[in-house]
Each structure stands twice: as C-alpha cells, then as structure tokens.
Amino acid sequence: MTSNQKSIAKLPLWDELPGFSLHLDQLLDITNSYVEPIIGETVTKTMIHNYFKGQILDSPETKGYERKQLAGAIVVDLLKNVFTLSEIKQGLNWILVDASPQAGYDNFARMFNEQAAQKQLGSTKVTSIDLKSASKATVMQYHAVQAILFWLSTRQILKDNL
C-alpha cells in the first residue's frame, strides 16, 4: 500500500464468522459487508450460484450456508478481479489438500490483514508466516494477497488521477 492510499478494511478470522446456518441473503449480506469496503463491488446471487455450479466452492449440504461457504465467498470475491475462476478453483483445491478450510482461510485472512496494513506494497516483513519454510501453497496465498493489494493500489492511483 502506498502512503497516500486509504487504509483497507480487515478480514475476519474463521471464529469471527457466524457459527450458525445462514440463508443465501444473509451469506450475501455478510460477504458484502467485508468485501465491498475493500474492492468497492458486491457479490450477487448469480455470482454465488456460479461459484457453486463451477465447483469453486462446495455447495451447501442443506439449504443453509455454513462458515465454509461464507469464508470461501469472501476469498473468491477478493480474488476474482485478479485471477480467473479456474485459477481460483485450482488454488483453493491445492490449499485444501494440506489444510482444513479453517486453516486455509485463517492463513489467507491473517496475511491479507497484515500486508494490507503495511505502509508500502511488496513488503517482505511478514510475521504471520515464515515464507522461507512455508509450503508452496502458503507462498501462493501470500502472492495472491500481494496481487490483490497491487490491483487495489493501481485502481486507487487511476481514480486519483481522473
């Protein structure tokens, strides 16, 4: 983040997400409450249904949506402006081979929050993980977070110069 860029909202950790079953409208409202302040866009019912149809996110087993779908919707919505849905699906599948949905999401949220709080993009100061000993999947998550933040910074620069 550049020094003239406004501060970015924080992502919640897994345990901060509702632990009860949600209706689709609630899933959308909660997802958008975290994502919209960051990227300035909202996720729609159609988009969520496409994430399930494309098997990017696991469909709910009942009509209720759980933390797994909510956390996934937050991550996918942040990544979709930088990566294709196919790339996001591949990355999520790779991460979930070695980590639970909770561990994978918390890792992403911690890195995002830490890196978004930095005064300058591309900072190598990472305290939430040790990049030297991290798995390739974790390093990929770190790079994805950086890609989102660079995209946001570029959008802000363009907006400021209109």
N, C-alpha and C positions, 0 to 999 in steps of 0.2 A: 504494500500500500504506500502511496506517496504521501508526503507530509500534508499536501493540500486536499487530500481525499477525506471525506467524512468517514466516521467510524462505522463499521459494519456490525449488524446485529449478530448476537451469539446464537449458536445452535444448542438445543437442549441435549443433555445426555439421555440415554435409554431410560433410566429410572425416573427422569423428569417428564417423560411422556405418559399419557393416561394408561393405566393398567387395566382398563375395562374395555369391553367390546364397544366399538363405535359404529354409527350409521355412516353411509357414504358422505352425506352432507357434513357431518362432524369431522370426518377424515379430511375433507377438502378444506374446511374452515381452519383446522389446526395446522395442516400443512402450509396453507397460505399465510397464516399468522407468523410463521417462521421464515418462509421463503420470500414472500412478496417484499418485505422490507430490504432484503438483500439484493434481489435481482430486478425488482420492480415489475414483476409479472406474476400471474396467478396460474395455478394448475386447475384444469377443468375436469368435469366428469368424463368427457370424451377422452382426455389425455390419460386419466387413471385407468379407464377401461382398456385403452390401447396398451398400457403397461402390463395389465393382466393378460390380455389376449396375446401379446407378443412374448409372454412368459419372462418378462424382465423382472416382474415382481410376482411372488406367489399369490395366487388367488386365495381369498378367504375360504375357510372350510365351511363356514355358515355365512349368513348374510352380514355377520359382524366382522369388523376390521379390527385387528389387534396391533400391538406395538410394531410388530414385524412389518406390516403393510404401511404403517404411518412413517416409520423410520425410512423404509425404502422409498416412499413417495417423496420425502424431503431430499434424500440424496439424489434420486433420479432427476427431480426438478432442478436442482442446482447444477447437475452435470449436463443436462440436455442441450444447453446452449453452447457447450464446448465440444461434446462428443456425440456421435451418432447413438441411437438407441441400441444398435447391435454391439457397439463398443462398450456401452454401459452394461449391457447384459453379460458380455464376456468378462468384464472386470468384476462385476458382482459375483458371478459364478466362481471365478478364480479365488476371490477373497473368502467365500463361504466354504471352500474346500478345507481350509485350515482354521477357520474361525466361526464361532456362532454368530447369528445375526446381531446379537447384543454386542459382542466384542468387536465385530467389524464396524458397526455403526458408531460405537463409542470412540473407536480409534479415529475414524473419519471426523467426527464432531470435535474431538479434542484437538486434532491437527488443524482443522478449519478455524476454530476459535483462537488458537494460539497464533497461527500465521496471519489471520485477519487483524489481530491486534498489533502486529509489528508495524513500525513506522515506515519500513521500506520493503517492497516485494522482493522475493528471492532470498530472503534472509536465511542463512544456514543455521541460525540459532533455533534449534528445536529441542524443547525439553520434554515433550510428551512421549517421544520415542527416540531410540538410538538408531539413526539412519545407517550407521556403519554395520550394525549387526541385525538390522531388521530384515524380515523376509522380503522377497521380491514383490509380493502382493502389498505389503505395507509401504514399500517405496513407491509403488504405483499409486497408492492412495495419496501419498504426500505430493507426488507430481500432479495428480488430478486436482488437489486442493490449490496448488500453485496456479494451475491453468485457469481455474475459476476466478481466482483473485486477479490474475493478469487481465482476464477478459473484463472483469468489473472495472478495473483501473482504466483500461482503454476506453470503455464506454463513458466513464466519467470525464476523461480528457476530451473526448469528442463532444460531449454535451456541454462542457465548459467553454468550448471554442466555437460554438454555433452563433 
